[in-house]
Amino acid sequence: MNKNIISIFIVSIFLISPLSGCLANENKTNKINDEQHWLPDVEDRADMIYKNDDVFSRVSINGTYEIDEVRSKYISVPEITLTDGGAGLTGDAAVHMGLWLPKIEGCDMDAENIEDRCKVPIIAEIGPYYDDGDVDALTPADRLGRFLIENLVPHGYGIAQVSVFGTGESNHCMDLMGLDEQEGIHAAVEYLGTASFSNGAVGIIGKSYDGSTPWEAAAMGSEYLKTIIPMSGLIGAHDLMWRNGSMEARGAIMHNGVYGSFGLDGNLDDSQNACEGYLEGYYAGPAAYLSGDNLAWTGSDYWGERTFLDRALQNYNGSVYIIHGMQDWNVDPHMAFPTHNILIEHGFDVKGLYGQWGHDYPDRESGHSGLSSGRGAEAFPHTLRWDWADDLLEWFDYYLKDEGPAPRLIAEIQDNMGSWRVENEYPPKDKDWINYDMDTCNVIEGGELVTSSSSLTIECPTFEEEIRIIGTPIFHVQATTSLLSTSGHLFVEMVQSSNGMHLGHAVMDLRFFDGGKEGQVLNPGQTVIAKMEFFGMDVIIPEGDGIQLIISQTGEDYIPSPVSTFPVTLGLDVSSILGLSIVNRTCSDLFLPPMHEPYTQCS
């Protein structure tokens, strides 16, 4: 999800110190009791040294296989038929991939029948960017492909770079995560799971759009799909672009205005973009902007078929390793929470890696180093996880090769000051709540009438001890619509009192005051309790400091709906409550990743 692209459309070796003292965690969560395992527990890696002379992390043990030449493969998708339009009219719909396999002595990987010892698991990255803003699918991509190929093919894995429909060398239309796209992804998974060179185990990994295709594949279900690793991926397209009825600026134009153009490159295949999903894109975005919901009441299934998590819970039978930046400005972390715990409740093997980086990979210094204060800067450089390649190798070895002990099913979470810890789930179940009635807080700027040009700042009492706010705090505020409007719009930013540092934010169209995805038309002048929920956060407030809430009509990249631009009057009394979800963690709960100096706050 590239908002730089989108905005165009909208506006036209190191010193290594081991952990000591309070950083020695003696109660490791869900610990692997296997002293012979090649990769230590994450709490015991502080003195490990990794190569860091490339843009990404490297495995600590090199594989023994050479990397073979890339193979170009076109996979037929017969499920695309006449009614789908596009390539369905000619019956030749196909997705294209570049495939890298290891050279295994005595193995002809292109033969129809090969020995079991020659068969390898396949890891795929699937997305729209090959030949569209990046290298073609036959060239290792710096996005992730080169990392996967150079680290994992020598360890006996195949790597596939797959173009979704309407992009790269795949034909048909650019269907923006619709059922056609899902059918193309499913066909690629089925091919990679049944090919002569395959051991029948497929994993999918990627970030952003490429981190959403794993969820698409899981929603379709396949006996060959054994694990997915969505990084900053979408559990649903509407879930990303609308939050409590509030739309991101890109929401209305995402399909046709941005990604639909990937299917238009001046050749004869351009006509194939005139398919069902693309045509629906012309109304689905703008109409959802007007209503704030998924249009199900109109009979449209456009957004419904682009919702993945519920179907994945029903159809998928594999593991999930979620990776998400807590400061991701592009794909907000509500894609990961409460998804992590929902998966646990449904019996899935789940791991999470949640660092204070933005829309990025865990190991990319160039991206991590550029973050601003309140948006990840305070956590850098401890955000960098040079052990990430090892983590993935351990994960894939178990779930795709059935080798080694089972990885620990934990959440590795980093707070905004940079410290890492392990939780059994996230948000953790042992959280407590601090609740403030608004009459215990003070208005320090502005008034209760919030307009398009004014804001209200509230300061709550200071904390007598250090507080760790985690998960999704709530703000339930009494709000009254204008006498000229049937709704209203609120944006709340939480900042640290002493320095104004950003901690988190929440947004709501008042038609969705009760939360969820189903709104209702309000009466002019109607008073409601707006049940706002903050996006995922893990922040520390020092002893003697506090928080402020800055309430305005909108912020970040959200825009009010057409019926939500009028003033809103807030009632700041006992009916309005700020609820902070907190956990008690100390230095003894923290671990230090490799290649970093100890945390200053625990020295």
N, C-alpha and C positions, 0 to 999 in steps of 0.2 A: 504494500500500500504506500505509494510514493506521494506524499503531500506536496513535494516540490513540483511534481508534474501537475498535480491537481490544482495547485494555486495558480498556475499559468492559465488553466482553463477558467478558473473562477474570476480572475482579474483580467482577462481577455482570453659478566654474569653479574649478578647483583650480590649485595651483602645480604646473606640469609641468617636470620636470628630465630632460633626455635622458640616455641611457646614456653612460657615459664610462669610460675606463680599462679595468679588467678586465671590464666588462660588455659590451664590444664583441666580439661573436662573429664571427670572420673565416671560420669554416668552417661555413657554414649548411647544414643537412641538407636534401637534396632540394630545393634552392632553385628558385623560379620565375624563369627568365631572361627576363622580359618587362617592360621599363622602363615600358611604356605601360599596364600593368594598373592599374586604378583602386584596387585594394587592395594596399598594400605587404605584403611578407612579415612574418610575425608578429614577427620580431626587429627590424623597422624601424618599429614603430608607437608607440613610447614618447612621441613628441611629438604624436600625434593627439589631438584634443579631441572628445569626444562629448557629446551632451545626456544629462544624468543627472537630469532633473527629474521622471521618472516611476518607476514601480516596476520597469521593465525597460529594457533597452538599445534604442537606436535606430540605424537604418542611417545612415551618414554622408552618403549621397546620397538625397534624397527622390525617390520615383517620381512619375510624371506622370498616372496614372489616378486618377479618383475611384472611391470604393467604392460599389457598387450596393447596393440593399436586399437583405436576407437572403431566401433562398429556402428553403422547407421541402420536403424530399423524403423519400418513403418508397420503399425499395428492396426489391422482392420477393426472397425467398430460397427458391426452389422445392426446393432440396436438403433442406430440413427436411420430413420425411415422417412418416407415421403411426407408424413404429417409434420415432421420436424423442420422441413424446408432445408435450405443450404445444401450440403453434400448429400442429404437424404434424398434429394431429387434425382441424383445420379447413382446412388447406392454405393459410393466408394469412400465413405467417411473413414478417415485414418488419423491416428496420432503418430507423431515422429519422436524418436529418441536417439540419443547417443549413448552407447554402452561400452564400458571399460571392464575387461575381465583380467584376472591374473593369468600369467603364463605358468602352467603346471606341467612339469616334465611328463612326457608320454601321453598327454591329453590333447585331443583335437576338440576344442570347445565348440566348433561348428558342426560336428558330426551329429547325426540324428540320434544315435545311441552311444552314450559314453558311460564309463565306469563311475560308480558312486563316489569314489575318491576324487573325481574330477569336478563334481558338482559343488557349486558355491551358493551362498545366500546373496540376495540382491538388495541393495539400498538405493532408493530412488529419491531424487529431488524433482518435483513436478511444479511447473509454473508457466507464466505467460511471457517471461522476459527474454528467452532465447531468440536472438535476432530482432528483438524489440526492446531496445535500450540496453542490450548486453550482447555478449558473444553468441554465436550460434550454438546449437545443442551438441555439436561435435567438437567443441573447444572447451576445455576445463574452465569453468566460470569462477572468478574470484569471489563471487557471492558466497558459494559453499562448495561447488563441484570440485575445485582443485584441492580443497581441504580434504574432502572425502576420498578422492582418487589417490592422492599421495600418502594419506595416512592409513587407509583401510584396504585398498586393493592388495598391497604387499602382505596383508594379513589374511588374504583369501576371501575377499568380498568382491562382488561385482557392483559397479556403480552405474546408475542410469540417470541421465538428464532428459526429462520428458517435457515436451511442449504441450500445453493444453490446446484445445480446439481454437482455430482462428489465429494462432500465433506460431512463430517459427515456421517450420515446414509441415505443421499439422494443418489440415484443411478444415472445412466446415466453418462455423461461425464462432466468434468470440462470445461465449455464453455467460460470462461473469458468474461462475460458481453454480450455474443452473444444472438441471438434470442432464442435459446434453453433455456438459463438461464432466459431470460425475460419471456418465457412461463411458466417456473416453478414458478417464482415469482408471475406472474399473477394468476396462479392456487391457490397459497397460499392466495393471497388477496381475490379472489372470495370465497374461503372456509371460511375465517375469516369474510367476510361480510355477508354470508348467513347461517352460523351455527346457531343452535337453541339458543345458549347462547349469540349471537351477536345482538347488536342494529342496525347493518347495517353500522356502521361507523368504518373505519380502518385508522390508521395513521402509517407511517413508519419513523423510525429514525435510524441513525447510523453514524459512522465516517469512513472515508477512503474508503475501498472497501464497508463496510457496509453503508457508506454515499453515495455511487454510486447507490446501489440497489433501494433507493427511486426514483432516476431519471429514472431507468429502469422501475419501476412500473408505474411512471407517463407517460412515453413514450407509454406504452401499453394501458393505460386508463382503468378505472373501475369506475362504479357508486358508489362503496363502498369506494373507496380511497378518503378521505376527506382532508387529510393534509400530507405533507412530510416535514421532517426536515433533509436535507442533511448537514452533517458536514464534511468539507474537502472532499466533494464528487465530482465525475467526471460528467461533462455534456457530456462527450464523451471520449472514451479511447484514440483515436488519439490526441484529444485536449490536453490531459495531457502530453503525451510523446513526442510530437513534437510541437515546437513553432517557427513559421516562418521558417519551414524547418529544424530546429535544433533538434536533437534527444537527449533525456536523455539516459544515458548509459544503462538503463534497457529496453529501448523501443523494441529492436530487440528480446529479449528473454522473454518478460513478460508472454506470454501465456504458451508456452511449457517449457521454462527453469525454471519458478518459479511456477505459480499457476497450471499448468498442472500436476505437480508432486503431488498435493493434491489428485488427482484422482487415484494415484498409491499407494496402501497400502498393496499389497501382497495377496489379496484375489481374489475370482473368478470374482468379479465385475470389475477388472482391464481391462478386454477386452472391457468393455463398453466405455472406454476412446477413442477407435478408432472410433470417430464420426466425422462428417463433420467439425465442428468448430475447433476441436483439430488438425485435419490434415491440415486445412488451416493455422493454427498458425505457421507451419514450414516455410512457405514462406512469410506470411503477414508481420511479423516483419522485417526480413532481407531485403525484397524488399522495404518496406517503408523507411528503413535506407538508401538505395541507392538513392531513389527518393526524399525523404523528404515529400512526399504527401500521400494521402490516397488511392492511387492505383485505383481510379475510372476509369482512362483512360485505364486500362487494362481489365475492365469489372468486376473486383473484388468488391464484396460488403462487404468484411470482416470488414473493418473499418466503412463503411457506416451504417451497422446494429448495430454498437457499438457507434453510435452518438445519444444522447438522447434528447437534449434540443429542437430541432425543432419539433420532434414528440410529446414531452410533451406539447408544446405550442398549438398543434392541438388537442391532445387527452385527456388532463388532465383538470379536472374541480374541483380544490381544492385550498387550500392555501399552501404557501411555507415559511418556516422559515429557512433561510440560516445561517449557523454558520461556520466561517472560521478563522483560525489563520493568521494574517498578516505576521507572520514569518514562515509560514509553508514551510519547505524545501522539503517536500515529495509530497504534492499536492499544487502546487503554487496557489496563490489567483486569478489568471486569470480564475479559475473555477467559482469564485463568481462575478467578475467584467469583463464585463458589464452585467452579467446575472441578477443581482439584478434589474437594471433599465429596462432591456428588459422585464422582467416579469411584472413590473409596467405598462409599455407601452401597454402590452397585456391584462391588466385588472385584473391581479391576485392580491389577498391579499398577500402581501410580507412583511416580517420582516427580519432584518439582525442583527447579533451579530458578530462584527469583532474586536477581541482583539489581542494584540501583543504577542500571544503565538505561539508555533510551531504546529506540527502535534499532536494535543492534544484536550482534552475537556476543557470547560471554567473553570472547578472547580478542576483541579488536581494539587495540590501543587508540587508533586514530579517532574512532568514534567516541570512546569513553572519555578521552582527554579533553574533548571539546564541550563538555556539558557545563552549564552555568550553575551558579549558586542556587540551592533549593531544588535543583533538577538533576542532581547526581554528582556535582562537583565535590561535595564534602566527603563522598564515599570513595572517590578516586585516589590512588590507583588500586585500592583493594577490590574494586569491581572486577579487575582482570583475572580470569580463571585460566591459568596456563595448564591446569590439569584437566581441562574440558575434553580434549581429544582422548585422553585415557579413560575418562568417564564413559564416553560414547563407545569405545572399544569394549569395555567391560559389559556395557548394556547389550550391545549387539552380539557379543560372544554368547551371552546367556540366552537371549530371546531368539536369535537367528541360527545359532550353532549348537545350542544346548551344552555349552562348555562353561566351566567355572561355577563358583557359588552364585546364588541369586543376588543381584544387586540389592542394596538396602532401599526399601520403599519409604523414602523420607522426603521432606521438603527442606532444601537448603535455602535459607532466607537471609538477606542482608538488610540491615537498617540504614537509614539515611546518613548516619555518621560513618558507615563503611564496615561495621562489624558483622561477621557471619555467624550463624548458629544453625542447629539442626532441630527440626520439629517433626513429630510423627505425622501431622497433617497440617494443612494451612488453609485458613486461619486455625490456630490451635484451639482445642476444645476447652482448655483450662483458662480461658479468658474471663476476666471480670469486667464490670461496667462502672464507669463514673458518670453520673447523670447531673446535669445542671439545668434547673429551671431558669428561663431567661431573666426572671426578676432578680436573680443572684448575680447576673452579669451586668456590665455597664456599657451604655452607648457612649462612645468616645468621638464619633464623627457621623454627621448626617442625621436624618430623621427616619421615622417609620414609613414614610412614603418613598418608595424606590421607583425612580423613573429611568428613562433611557440615558439620562445625563447625570444621574445622582446615584450614590451608593450609601450604604449604612455599615459602620464598623462597630462591632461589639467586642468587648474584652471581658474574658472570664477570669475568676480568681487564680492567682498564681499557685503553683504546686509546691507543697512542702517537702517533697522528695522527687527524685528523678522518675519520670513516667515514660513508659513505652506504649505508644498508641499503635494498634495493629489492626489489620483487616479492614472492615468497612464501617466506620463510625456512622452515626445517624444524626440528622438534624430535622426534628419535627417542628415546623413553625406555622403559627396561625397566619393565614394570608387571605386578604380580601381583594377580589377583582375590582377593576374600575367599573363605574356605572355605564361606561361605553363599550365594555368588552365582555366576552364570554370565556375568557381565560386570562392567563398571565404567565410570566416567565421569570425564573429565578436562577441565579448562579451564585454559589457560595464558595469562597476560597478560605481555607484555614491557613493561617500564618503563625510563626513564632513571635510572641509579643516583643521580645527584646530587640530583634533585628529584622522583622518583617519577612523572614525566610519562608518561602512556600512549603507547605506540608502536604496539602491535599485539596481536592475540590469536589463539588457536587453540582448537579444541574437538574432542572425540572420544568416542564411545561405543566401548568397547574391543572390542565385537563386530566393529567395522570397523577393527581395529588395522592392517590392511594397506592402508588407504585405499580410496577408491572407494565404490561403492554396494552392494556385495554383502558382507554380514556372515556370521558363523558363530557358532554357540553355543559358548561356552568351557566348560571344566570348572572347577569350584570350585578355587581355588588355582592356576590355570594362569598361567604367566608368558609374556608376549608382548612384542615390541618394538612399541610404539604409534607408528606413523609419522605424526606430526602435522605439519600444514602451516599456517602462518600465513595469515590473510587478507592481501590485497594491501596493501603499505605502501611508502612512500618517505620515509625519515626520516634525519636527520643527528644523529650522536653527536659532540660536540666532542672535541677532543684532551684526553686526561687524564680523560675520563669513561667510563662503561661502561653495561652493561645488567644488569637483574635479571629473573628469571623468577619470577612468583608463580603457584604451581600449586595449584588448588583443585578441588573436584568440579564446580562449574559457575559460570557468570557471564554477564554481558550478559543476553540474553533467552532463553538456552538452558536447557532443563530435562533432567535425566537421564531415560532411559527407565525403565519400571517395574522392569526387572531390573538397573538400574545405580546403585542408591542406597547400596550397601555400600562400605566402605572399600577403598582401593587402596594397595598397597605399592609404592613406587618403588625401583628400583635405580640409584643414582647413581654408576656407574663407567664404564669405557671403552666399555661396550656402549650407553651413552646419549650421544647426540651432539646438540649444537646447531649447525646449519648456517646461516650468515648469507650471503645472496646480496648482493654489493656491486658498485658501479661507481665508477670514479674520474672525478669531474667537478669542475671548478673554476669560478671566477667567469667565466672566458672562455666557458664553455658556457651561461651564463644569458642570458635576455632579460627585458626589463621590459615588461609590458603597458601600454597607455595609461592616463592619468589617475592615475598613482601616483608616489610619491617613490621614489628609488633604494633598493635593498636596503641596509640598514645593515651587514650582514655583509661587503659588498663595497666599502664606502666607503673 
